[in-house]
């Protein structure tokens, strides 16, 4: 039986593999604490991602469900085999809200980071490369926004949008977080572009007649974007806390639109004074674990990608003995 030979890989496919190998090389060469932090954070983050993706399958109930088979759940029931994390004062299963809360947190953070990168990175590239009046105008606006605390900006944006037709849903929370983080990406990218645009290879590209768009895309962007992944990962951890703070203050996700850990912790404050610890403990632990995982990934990436902090693993070198004078004479 004859088998057809495997189709050879195209040059474009080989170029992608080479580029992927170069991009992941610092991670593969990492060692010590940086490697341990990175992979520990990856394990924790992947666990929560799987929890969010499989929420409809593994959650015992819906996040708003308070009864089953026509029977209402017991209010403030202790953790038991029927309800592993207990129930709330609304008779809602705490475990179900924690699982579905993972879905809400990651969805809001992913949308917010994507919008922040789409807005902040291009503005930083254009402002840093061209300079002039446009640069001064953008720097003035971004510095004015950056002067206010993140939480205050997010509260103002969330309050304004909640009174509009958008309402207090996931998109509102994502936009509120986006407005807080755009200036950070703008400043990081702009400052790096200012130092890169004077490099000899950029001057050579301009001297050869390359257009500004080509220079930015081929020679500036890939030398600047290396600093973005660690910052984005750390911002994701900070965005979890910011979203939890919005939910705690009542400006986050509405209870009917999704489960949110900050809202659950806020409702559990009154329970804690009565000795009911499970309604606030488990959502709080979920916040701490997810923030810890994302922070470990960000710190590990920072020490891995940053050439100043990166430590590489070197093999063992063995030198051949140098012959002495007597051996040379023989």
HELIX and SHEET records of a PDB file:
HELIX    1   1 UNK A   11  UNK A   29  1                                  19    
HELIX    2   2 UNK A   32  UNK A   53  1                                  22    
HELIX    3   3 UNK A   55  UNK A   58  1                                   4    
HELIX    4   4 UNK A   94  UNK A  130  1                                  37    
HELIX    5   5 UNK A  132  UNK A  146  1                                  15    
HELIX    6   6 UNK A  150  UNK A  162  1                                  13    
HELIX    7   7 UNK A  170  UNK A  196  1                                  27    
HELIX    8   8 UNK A  200  UNK A  207  1                                   8    
HELIX    9   9 UNK A  212  UNK A  215  1                                   4    
HELIX   10  10 UNK A  216  UNK A  220  3                                   5    
HELIX   11  11 UNK A  221  UNK A  224  1                                   4    
HELIX   12  12 UNK A  225  UNK A  227  5                                   3    
HELIX   13  13 UNK A  228  UNK A  249  1                                  22    
HELIX   14  14 UNK A  261  UNK A  272  1                                  12    
HELIX   15  15 UNK A  278  UNK A  305  1                                  28    
HELIX   16  16 UNK A  325  UNK A  329  1                                   5    
SHEET    1   A 2 UNK A  67  UNK A  68  0                                        
SHEET    2   A 2 UNK A  71  UNK A  72 -1                                        
END                                                                             
